[in-house]
Amino acid sequence: MSGPAIFFFVVLATQALFTTGLMWIVARRFPARARIYRFVAPAAVPLFLFGVVSISFLSSYSELRAAAHADFNPKLLAPLLNIFLAYGVLWLIGVLLASAVIRWTRR
């Protein structure tokens, strides 16, 4: 497996643990709020990681651009779109997991 794939699966495991724990607590203590939290809770991990990755990518991009004395090229920002889409899929997986946790705790 490649390094980015391993990183994505580690992030997926982190997402699963965080979402499961938070949704279990919310569904037990505040069942009326569980439907709203189903969409909000899974967004925390992808948003945090997208922010960290974007900052590091843009700082390395600005260093490369300054070293090459090149103009701004939007095509070089394409990896951020791929990362954004991957974290969108991660959020969707979290929403599905949160829905399953809500069902498990109501039984």
N, C-alpha and C positions, 0 to 999 in steps of 0.2 A: 504494500500500500504506500502511496506517496505521502509526503509530509502534510500537504494541505488536506488530504482526505482524513488522515489521522487527527489533525486539528479539528476538523468539522465533526468527527465522531466524538471527540472529547467534549466539544461544545454541545453536541446533542445530548450527551449524558448529563452534563451540567444543567442543561435546559430541563431535562426530564426530572432530575432530582429537585430543582428549585420549584418547578411548576407543580409537581406532585405534592411536595410539602406544603406549599402555600395554599393550594386549592383544598387540600385535606383540612387544613386549619380553618379556612374560610367556610367551607361547606359544613363543618361541624358546628362552628360557633355562630356564624352569620349566614344561614341558608338563603335568606332573601337576597343577599348581595352576591351569591355565587354566580349567577348568570352574567353579571357585569364583569366580575373578576375573571371569568373564563376568557375574555378577550384582552384584558389589561395585564394580567399576571404573566402570560407567556412573552410579552413584549419587553420585559425588563432585561433579560440576558442578551437578546439580539441587538437591542438599542445600545446597551453599554459596549458590547464588543464591536459594533459597527462604528461607534464613536472612537474607540481606541484604535482600530485598524485604519480609519479614515485619517486621523491625526498623524499616525506614523507614516502612512502612505504619502500624504500631502507634504509632510516635512522632508521625506526622502525625495519626493518629486521636485520640491523647490530647490533642494541642494543640487540635484542633477541638472536642473534647468539653469541654475546660477553657474555651475561649472562649465556648461556647454554654451552659455550665452545665447540660448535659443529663445524663441518667442513661445507664447502659450499655445499648446496644441491640445485641443480637447480629446483627441483620440487616445492620448496617453492616460486619460482618466477612465478609460473603459474598464479596467479591472475593478474599480469601485462599483460599477453597475453590476458586475458579476457577484461581487461580495454582497451587495444589497439584495439581489435576487436570492442568493443562498440563505441569507438571514430572514428573508420573507418566507421561504419554505420552512425554516426553523420555527418561525412564529406560528405558521399554520400547523405544524406538528404539535407545538405546544398547546394550541387551541383544541385540537383533537384529544390530546392527553388530558387536558383540563376537563373536557366534557366527560371523558371516561371516569375520571376521579370523582366528579360530581355524582355520577350514577352509582359508583361503588359505595360512596358514603351515605347515600339515601337508602340503601338496602338494609 
